[in-house]
Amino acid sequence: MDRAKVKALELDGETALGFNQLSYSLQVEKGEHIVVIGQNGAGKSALLRILAGLLPLTKGTLKIDNQLVDQPESHTFLPAHKRPTVLQLQTGAVFPHLNVTKNIAYPLRQMKVEPKIARSIIEESIERFELSEIRNRLPSTLSGGQLSRVALARSLAGSPGILLLDEPTSSIDIEASSWIGEFLKGLQTTLVLVSHNPVEALLIGKKMVVIDNGTVIQRGTPVDVSTQPVNSWVAKFLNLNLLSASVNEFEANVHGGGSLRLAEKWNGEVNISFSSSAVSLYTDPPDGSPRNVWEATVSALHADGEIVRVGLAGPFEATAIITKESLHHLDLRLGSKCWAAIKANELNVIPKRTLR
């Protein structure tokens, strides 16, 4: 069977949290990365707690790897420690009395992994997460970025089938956040990530789920959700484009096609973000301007009041935000050809850094 078609998670159920009734419907395929977004108090963390076995359903079913793990009607409930899931909270929750090495070793001891195999896993984790220089230090002596890497190393040491992360980069600096984001992007493990960081959400998520008032109100690819947001909060949150590129001085060659001119010199692998509002559209190639210009095809149109979000297919996918008046003036429709432009100083470069 195709690995990508195997369901890692199937949830269709309800639960109560205080006076709030929460209702979720979610399917996640093996190896898929799902990013969950929504306003504060929307029910994002509650979803992770249901999946982890910390918040039982009051109605409905939850299956993990096709095994029924929660169904109140049949009195079925698999406790958290027996599920192939690991939940990492915002704080990382490392043990303060254990050094880095012993924190990573903890889940292996709980699983009664053979000592020789455990030592091999620990050493591999320390190398993978670049923790050699701090392996004997206590958490109280570490930076936020270092703590995040230790927490991730511990979470993954036991090879969980599903990794559940609740805002893992919320309290760390940009450099550390960039490292964590790039690591998670390349992770083969099934991932459900709650995020309040639009760059992180666009970088890591293959699919995006929007939650509001304890209910899933939208799901789709990041491009689908950003070009056709279900409400104004989503539109504001995802007012970004994100591209991966290789840079040689001022020239950024976008992975997958196309290039952009930067305002400052850079070298190496980077992510480039820019606001959808900073993209200008034209019916003909603009001249006499120091901006980046590329030809595109209108792939989506979504009106919200006097604002229209325009999906652009071309050398790379992007979204532009224009007024309804501009839409009519440009006479844009689905499939229309146009020219897109953005100033070099509107491009935000985020280096793909390796931390030491």
Secondary structure, DSSP 4 states (H G I P E B T S, - for coil): --GGGSEEEEEEEEEEETTEEEEEEEEEETT-EEEEE--TTSSHHHHHHHHHTSS--SEEEEEETTEEEEEGGGTEE--GGGSSEEEE-TT----TTS-HHHHHHHHHHHTT--HHHHHHHHHHHHHHTT-GGGTT--GGGS-HHHHHHHHHHHHHHT--SEEEEE-TTTTS-HHHHHHHHHHHHT--SEEEEE-S-HHHHHHH-SEEEEEETTEEEEEE-HHHHHHS-SSHHHHHHT-EEEEEEEEEEEEEEETTS-EEEEEEEEEEEEEEEEEGGG-EEESS---S--SEEEEEEEEEEEEETTEEEEEEESSS-EEEEEEHHHHHHHT--TT-EEEEEE-GGGPEEEE-PPP-
